[in-house]
């Protein structure tokens, strides 16, 4: 069974989708990711879809679900790297992905996540360390 | 008049078949030099229709054709299943209507993404959806 890896970076989770998604794979990613948010108390989730050629209504809904679910668990989600053709198609399809934060690339997405999350006292140093070593 | 230049057929019976099917459609679209945006629209529409076929009819057959009309080349996809058919086609073509748990964007969304869209359905016999995307349409 295929699986999309989820990387932990400090209090963020990073997912890079490098394969063609089918429904089951997307659903598994949704549940794995939400469980991981809960398990490590993640504050942010970054999903890189720059290698994804197709986002149809099902996958669009999964992205929306991930954002809503993680918000309930006190984590912010940013989707980055959407291809222009995919953006055009999604809007024409009728799925403008309202409620999903986006950024152009991973770097900008990370900056957005950091700006959205108020630094916690005590945790702050750990987070800084993680970034330096990265 | 629409002429068929090349023809291919593919069965989709399980979810994993969807990825090779989408790739096959892309190959054909690239072959006729379809632009990236139109390719993406076509494959997204195909992905919606193939999901419907899997979910409601346990799969079916898809014919992939390169067609030509005058100076235009395009891809025609015909999705044929022998499922339960669609009871109310007008409702099914409406945004946000679904008998399943989906968003109800599949059929109306697919129609918006292609140039020609035709659906034939008979309750108890099955559904056939035909779409055409012109290379520069």
Contacts between the chains, C-beta under 8 A, distances in Angstrom:
chain1	res1	chain2	res2	distance
A	20	B	19	4.6
A	20	B	22	6.9
A	20	B	23	7.5
A	22	B	15	5.1
A	22	B	16	6.3
A	22	B	18	5.1
A	22	B	19	5.6
A	23	B	15	5.6
A	23	B	18	7.7
A	23	B	51	7.0
A	24	B	15	5.5
A	53	B	26	7.7
A	53	B	40	6.7
A	53	B	43	7.3
A	54	B	22	6.4
A	54	B	40	6.7
A	54	B	43	5.4
A	54	B	44	5.6
A	54	B	47	5.9
A	55	B	44	7.4
A	56	B	44	4.9
A	56	B	47	4.3
A	56	B	48	5.4
A	56	B	51	7.4
A	57	B	48	6.1
A	57	B	102	6.9
A	57	B	103	5.4
A	57	B	105	4.2
A	57	B	106	6.0
A	57	B	109	6.0
A	58	B	51	6.3
A	58	B	102	7.0
A	61	B	102	7.5
A	61	B	103	5.6
A	83	B	40	7.6
A	84	B	37	7.7
A	85	B	36	5.0
A	85	B	37	4.6
A	85	B	39	7.4
A	85	B	40	4.0
A	85	B	41	8.0
A	86	B	40	6.1
A	88	B	37	5.6
A	88	B	40	7.4
A	88	B	41	7.6
A	89	B	37	7.5
A	89	B	40	4.9
A	89	B	41	5.1
A	89	B	44	4.9
A	89	B	113	6.5
A	92	B	41	6.9
A	92	B	109	7.7
A	92	B	112	5.3
A	92	B	113	5.8
A	93	B	44	6.4
A	93	B	48	7.8
A	93	B	105	6.1
A	93	B	109	3.9
A	93	B	110	8.0
A	93	B	112	6.7
A	93	B	113	6.3
A	94	B	95	5.9
A	94	B	105	5.1
A	94	B	108	7.0
A	94	B	109	5.1
A	94	B	112	7.0
A	95	B	103	7.2
A	95	B	105	6.1
A	95	B	109	7.3
